[in-house]
Amino acid sequence: MNNRIICQKCLYYFVTWEPSKPHGCKAYGFKSRTIPSMVVKNSSGHPCNFYTLKNQK
């Protein structure tokens, strides 16, 4: 799968308001300086398994 995951469109993504760690992932339970999907890919070598598109109303 070469599709790019856009965390901002994911149900589990949140903004933290911490300048040093502005991005968060509720599914994996961490905050990060970089986009969570990139952290997961770099750490495990696999794309995010929890990516769930937010309800588009």
C-alpha positions as CSV (number, residue, x, y, z in Angstrom):
1,M,0.0,0.0,0.0
2,N,1.6,3.2,-1.1
3,N,-1.3,5.5,-0.3
4,R,-0.2,8.4,1.9
5,I,-2.0,8.5,5.3
6,I,-3.2,12.0,6.2
7,C,-3.5,12.0,10.0
8,Q,-5.5,15.2,10.1
9,K,-8.4,13.3,8.4
10,C,-8.2,10.4,10.9
11,L,-10.6,9.8,13.8
12,Y,-7.7,9.3,16.2
13,Y,-5.6,12.4,15.4
14,F,-5.6,15.4,17.8
15,V,-3.8,18.7,18.3
16,T,-2.0,18.9,21.6
17,W,-1.2,22.6,22.1
18,E,2.2,21.6,23.3
19,P,4.7,23.5,21.1
20,S,7.3,20.7,21.4
21,K,4.8,18.0,20.5
22,P,1.9,19.4,18.5
23,H,0.5,16.2,17.0
24,G,-1.1,13.3,18.9
25,C,-2.6,9.9,18.2
26,K,-5.3,8.5,20.5
27,A,-5.1,5.0,19.0
28,Y,-1.3,4.6,19.7
29,G,-1.4,6.9,22.8
30,F,1.5,9.3,22.0
31,K,2.3,12.9,21.2
32,S,5.0,13.9,18.7
33,R,6.7,16.7,16.9
34,T,6.0,15.0,13.5
35,I,2.9,13.5,12.0
36,P,1.9,10.3,13.9
37,S,1.7,8.2,10.7
38,M,5.4,9.0,9.9
39,V,6.4,8.1,13.5
40,V,4.6,4.7,13.2
41,K,6.1,4.0,9.7
42,N,9.7,4.9,10.9
43,S,9.4,2.9,14.1
44,S,7.8,-0.2,12.8
45,G,8.4,-0.2,9.1
46,H,4.6,-0.7,8.5
47,P,1.8,1.8,7.8
48,C,-0.6,2.8,10.5
49,N,-3.1,0.0,11.2
50,F,-5.6,2.2,13.1
51,Y,-6.2,4.9,10.4
52,T,-10.0,5.5,10.3
53,L,-11.4,8.3,8.2
54,K,-13.5,10.8,10.2
55,N,-17.2,11.0,9.5
56,Q,-17.6,13.5,6.6
57,K,-20.9,15.3,7.1
